[in-house]
Amino acid sequence: MDDVLLGIFREESIERMDRMGATLHAAEAGGGDSGTIAQLFRETHSIKGSAGMFGLDAIAGLAGAIEDVLDRSRERNVLAPQAIPAMLAAVDAIRAAVTDHPEGVEAAAAGLRALGGETNGFRRAPVAPSTPGARAGRTAAPPTLRVRAEKVDSLLASVGETGLHRRRIERLSARTGPADEALQEELDHGKALIDELRDGVLDLRMLPLQTITAGLTRAVRAAAAEVGREVELKLVGTTTPLDRVMLDGISDALVHLLRNAVAHGIEPPDEREALGKPRAGTVTICAEQRGGLVALTCADDGRGVPAGVLASVPAGGSLADVLAKPGFSTAGELSELSGRGVGLDAVKAHVETLGGVLQVTSLPGTGTTVSMLVPLTLAVVTVLLVKRGGQVFGIPVSGVDRVLGQVDEQHQGGRRAFELEGVPVPLHDLADTLGMHAPSLGPSRAIVVLESGTRRAAVECDELGGHREVVVKSLGPLLSPLARYLGAAILGDGAVALLLDPAQLVRSTDAVTLAGPPATNGAAARAPTVLVVDDELTVRELARTILEAAGYVVITAEDGLAALAVLDGEDDVACVVTDVEMPRMGGLDLLEAIRTRPGGATIPVVIVSSRDDAPLRQRGTNAGADAWIVKSRFEQQALLQTIGNLIGAR
Amino acid sequence: MSAHVRIGVGTEQYAVDLDHVREVTTVGPVVQVPGAGPLVDGVFQLRGEILPVIRLGDLLGAPPGQARRLLVVRDGDRCAALAVDQANAVEDLPEPEAPSEPMMRGSVLLDGTILGILDVPAVLDAVSAVS
């Protein structure tokens, strides 16, 4: 039996004992009625069952002894007051025993027996070993600490504050003149420490998928019996950690997917045999971590979605969207179980609420795979900051498809849209979408294409503010009914940014169709190439979308050394845009290396720095930087103009 | 008798049961929350916590004032900051007469002034209803 399961048993038992303790104390004061007895009986019975499963016979025996006492009380319909102290002692003994202190079990069992009456059905508990931690047949579990979930969250909030505090110090120190190397070193060290601390706290919020898989096996068995199927459930990757806030909803969603797979995926045994498949179908639940996401898939080896349904998926649409249309069902027969599509809309909506995506792939005759891609944690998200009407908003990058400068806008019936990869994308002013008052957009507006599932919508804003990793804070019970906000984040300068829910924004914008043929994308084969160097993926991709939208070919590298490797293999890099601080080789070292290369003296190099630091800037200028852009003032228009000027002037 | 905080809203005087008062603070930068309704001025952060700011004057139909202070109130897990002009005196007030108007638990006569006792849960309900 797994140690994780044992840990869960421990926690569960302690909770049960706490409840029983409270109930017994209440009964001591006011007498216990039949409801009290029934509740105590249920709790005791569960403990007895689980303890038995783990081979913890002493605990199971003691729980059995409590049961005997309750059984007699049940006949009389009243909990005898003189029995309560002995039962409280037994409850305490069980609580101690599940945390490896079984010394009190024997005495507690004796106390219960001393209550008199018959001891029928009570098997004497084996004598517990007297040395703590040396329980028969099991190694000592590491000590565990039970902590209320809110405490972990408030700890996480404090860590977030500490990070902001460090950033403020960094900013202040940059203001007081030349960067002191020792100070900068300490600040960097502080950042590493805070990151480590934050990862540690986040880890406390995580529980393995295992915590919820017990119910899945039951659900499959019940569903298979109901529709006369033979099904084997396979669980893969059950140790994958998930944010505990997510587990509850995920459990319901998985049960839904499993029932669908059994009822509508797996064929009846005879039909399977005729097809040359094993009589028993297989449904696999698999969890795996993919970067900052967790993929939960439910795959069956059944008949798959009918070819007709697959053919009905519109270009640019997805099978998940078709199947998740409310009321859609592929059920060819009536059954007690819901049709494939019934409820899939609920699963999809749930996954999207979590900032995730639902994907479905299916091969007729071979099977169907439904994947839920959800973020690893809900507590910290990376957001793209946008500004509209003087106010800063954050949009999780998981919901941002790309960022554009200019689009070929088309109007239809008062609505605006543009063509993107052959699909019309509705375009709205962010201020209109939110219903806020703001001055009209200037010519240097930025367009953020949002993505939810396969639907896209674009919002216009005044400018972009780069990306940030932020701690998500709740807006509180008064404002949380506003579904368009995921919460709020406190930025480095103490300002509050509302976090927008991309799924809600996309949903709130209507789908549009465009008249006329799709605009042909005449991307010139001779477009100049820009090399973007940054150690952060989101910055690289943000720069890529901006530059590609402006017609450049973009190559990316994650640090100076990788950039030099690119330059070794590519002759026609027209411009290099680089970050300053990167592992292995930073931007200034890269600049110096480029200038000493053959032909490297004339390549324009743009430095993008998060710090507007005069000495650093001087060093850049001395080494031959062509332009210096400060990230906090990072405007795509400025970047495009700078690059345009530099390439043109070459 | 129970302790209340006396607040000034425009030219009117009200009192809030001290059990519902968390603290009094000054108005910092308030961020608008589009869609939150006319009674919500926005949100601000108080030592890392995000709190809605409620236009108490508008809610009570009081003549406009400066609303330079924030009275942070709570009812269970619901918290909000009420924008008020003054909040200083804490005084013991007798149990109020039966409720006379909405948002009030009643009123008491103190030194010749009629003080409405604010019904904090009702105020928070009113904000939820329009947001």
Interface residues (C-beta under 8 A of the other chain):
Chain A: A157 S158 G160 E161 Q391 L434 G435 M436 K473 S474 L475 G476 P477 L478 L479 P481 L482 R484 Y485 G487 A488 I490 G494 A495 V496 A497 L498
Chain B: P29 V31 Q32 V33 P34 G35 A36 V40 V43 F44 Q45 G48 E49 I50 L51 P52 D77 R78 C79 A80 L124 V127 S128 S131
